[in-house]
Amino acid sequence: MSTELRAVQNRVRQLIGDAHWPSDGAWKESALRAVIRGYLPVSVSVGTGFILTPDGPSSQIDIIIYDDSAPVLFRDGDFVVITPDSVRAVIEVKTALSRSALGPALEKLSGISQLLCKRCLRHRPFIGLFSYTALNATPEFVLAALKAANGEFGDYEITALVFGDSQFYRFWRWEPSSSSGLPHESWHAYDFPMLAPGYFIHNVVGHLYPESVERAEDIWFPIDEQETRCIAQIKRKDG
């Protein structure tokens, strides 16, 4: 899947040459939407736009996955304005992210999590951050930023993050290396050389359709003993 995403990027570059979209990130958002869309059933749609509540609109969201059976307030191509009840996933997309920009990006996602927690009918939508470029920061720095933005006082958890080809982060509500079902409530940092984007997209699909992915987990997640690639972790809340 990581290879597929790179192929889509290369195809876009080949088609548009030296031409530029309104922003460098716009076509990268479009490429990621296209790849994610290819793995999801027709019962959901993948777009970009705003979530509108009685409290007002969200900030613009790069990727929104929503139930196609729900009414839409406005739609023009991929652009939508929708209500929280139809939201299944939200993803922020970055071409690159600096250490100083990480906190604000996570705070934006945590703000969206608060909006969804108040108004979303579906339990725990997927909330993610996808950066095409590796982040020049230690796993401990990223985990601490996650906890600061979305920890003790956060609502829905930020589910997964990817930076470049290898840096992957994932939230676990339950202990991942045990069948005991013990609460875990932690983010884990992983090193998945050349596979991290694929793991992110697989986690989107697995979050939306857990039973389907669990029945074929070896196909969706080809690395044996994923937790052996875990390089750091942090509890979401103290105590």
Buried (B, 14 or more C-beta within 10 A) or exposed (E): BBEBBBEBBEEBEEEEEEEEEEEEBBBBBBBBBBBBBEBBEEEBBBBBBBBBBEEEEBEEBBBBBBBBEBEBEEEEEBEBBBBBBBBBBBBBBBBBBEEEEBBEBBBBBBBBBBBBBEBBEBEBBBBBBBBBBBBEBEBEBBBBBBBBBBBEEBBBBBBBBBBBBBBBBBBBEEBBEEEEEEEBBBBBBBBBEEBBBBBBBBBBBBBBBEEEBEEEEEEBBEEEEBEEBBEBBBEBEEE
